[in-house]
Amino acid sequence: MTGLLRTALDRQGHTGIEVSVRALGLVDAFADAPTPFDGTANTVPVHLYAGQALAGPPTGGASPCPHCLTRRWQAVRSVALRDALELGGTTHESGPWPYAVPFAADALASLVAQVAAQPVREPFPDVHVLDLRSLTVRHYPLVPDPQCPACSAPVPDTAEGAAVTLSPAPKHEPGSFRLRGIEAYDIDVAAFANPVFGALGPSVVQDVSSTSTSATIGCFSMRSGEYLRETFWGGHAGSFGASARIGVLEGLERYAGMRARGKRTTVYGTLDEFGEDAVDPRRVGLYSEAFHRENPRVVPFAPDRVIPWVWGHSLRDGTPRLVPEILTYYHAPGLENRFVQESSNGCASGGCVEEAVYFGLMEVVERDAFLLTWYGRQPLPEIDPATSARPATRHMVERLAMYGYRARFFDTRITFPIPVVTGVAERLDGGLGRMCFGAGAGLDPESALDAALCEIATDAVNLQGRSERDEARLRTMAKDFTEVTALHDHPLVYGVPEMGVHADFLLRATPTRGPLAVADLAWPDASGAMVSPDLRDDLERCVAAVTAAGFDVVVVDQTLPEQRLLGLHTFSVLVPGLLPIDFGWSRQRALGMPRLRTALREAGLRERDLETADLNPAPHPFP
């Protein structure tokens, strides 16, 4: 095709345009060294696969480079093709390529000339896709691959680079905890979700079956050994456009937290060696001895074991702190180092450091409180949603009632004064799709309740159908909790009516007082103010509450290069000693944590520490 394309360009008078033609899908772009690209600014890369030709962007060695495209392209291929390339060796043509004809070359030459003449779009340049079967042309922005061996420039992970200095962060409007609104970010959804080389997968799907929110769903895959792990992301807002943009932010947040992509891990050693300069994994929670006996391939942590570490920053002490890599980058390569399987708990994005850390800390506090409540079977004061000052909140509660669900909310403050709300959508007739749970935390009680409501409103309307389709498997899990192995098993098993008994401590408890108003959860500061117009003040206040209870707050910067281009930051927040959330019944680290036994007594909610017989025998229902 190279000769035909060169002839067509010359015939059309484009003698000054150079092209570099390559085929896609022949070798594993994630394992093989990139083929050197020696083009200039006038060279247009052309990639061919099946009936498609991809042209652009013109490059003279800038990022994104042609190898970025091949890696992004491979990442959205089918499981069969990826397995063939990544596990089965190289591929080859099944026969002569049928599009190597002058007519196709003329069409491609015209496209190449247009690509060469157009200015390169910022921040992500366009690649034009010519369908040689229909001669239609589409274009998508190409996001640089932060792990591309040809053009990326990861920086070494250092203590100095991990330092965090909190700065003023004025909120963009009252009632918000954001620096700016979602519409202020230059998020082109097509750059992250497109079928050719979407940075976060091949598509974003509009969930038209949802009657409560305009939900969107996307998914990307990442290899872990022989397994391609799917990671879902999505948004839940009042319009599909807003939901897609929110979903991209969530997808980037999860992509950033899975592996260190913008920096290079440099520290290897033992906890015995680093001592107080490091986070002790035993304070974060480890698996039981029984788990390791049943899973001998998972090597337990030992303080004299050499593992990789990343640099974080203690907001309590203002000093660097080493963190086991696997506790913050929860799918870091090296399965032998994965003594626990962490999740995205505590990972959050924002328009500044303060915003990302605030939301990460709220997530950690929220899930700790939820787990203390669930496994401790702690009755909670109920909140009357009719007292909400937000009409949209009251309307959504009424809407759920139309679909047969009663939305209930509970004050879940245990250790800290920060408002935490647990939400439950309970099916009125007690049938399949029995109940679902959600939670929210934040200095504004209205926002905390709204976050919990958003989760249950999104899940409840589809829960009955999902429970009916998967009823046999869910009933098996309800009889044998060892069958609860994946993230989605935890909320879905509570679609089975007989699982409702495990939530009776919360939903059937005899109230000791009347329901609270939403405003009763407010936590005013010393001056009487509920929140500050500056997010830094809110964050410092929440950090002070956590550290006053004897905990450290350690933050790790996970920000991707492509996020920085969009003005975003992502941080992982770790509070050693709080309960970690796990998915899979055999992996519940919280059950072995000292805090699970002592926290309710320390909060004045129980007269004594909990014993094993006091604990909820059923897996948590957190989504």
Disulfide bonds with the S-S distance in Angstrom:
none
